[in-house]
Amino acid sequence: MKRYVTILSIMLMMLTLFACRGFGTEEGEIRMDGFKEFYYTYENINYNAKYQRYYFYEKDGKHMFFHDRREVIDDYGPAGEADRNRFGEFELTEEEWQQFASFLQKGTVRNRQEHTESGDSGPWMFLYREGKDPKGQEFEFDSYSTLKEFEQFCDTLADTER
């Protein structure tokens, strides 16, 4: 009897692994050919509300960057356009594009799913590529430290005057 339970457990684990692959999870390097857009959004609507969006995209064959930061100080959110304190849009240099791509290549994607939990501030990240799900794919960095490095990279870009 014990052997049957062990075999059944192994079969269930294997079935779970194969089923997860069917939901669009991609392990390993994410290829940048076919790249269209990448969104990073963080929003906290509590006291001292904050909204931050980083948007990387292609336009007329150029690699572009858009950023938008809004903050509500000593009050409750949400932070609207009147609370915008930093935003801009410009073309990335080839070096900046390569650095951005190196962050994405370490991550994983899966098909978008509906999330009904409340209270999460994000960040929410979505990747759009040619030939993939038109609603985009949920993106996740390989580690928390990579996420923080990416945020620092974007913050440095946003401080760049062009």
Secondary structure, 3 states (H helix, E strand, C coil): CHHHHHHHHHHHHHHHHHHHHCCCCECCCCCCCCEEEEEEEEEECCECCEEEEEEEEEECCEEEEEEEEEECCCCECCCCHHHEEEEEEEECCHHHHHHHHHHHCCCEEEECCCCCCCCCCCCEEEEEECCCCCCCEEEECCCHHHHHHHHHHHHHHHCCCC
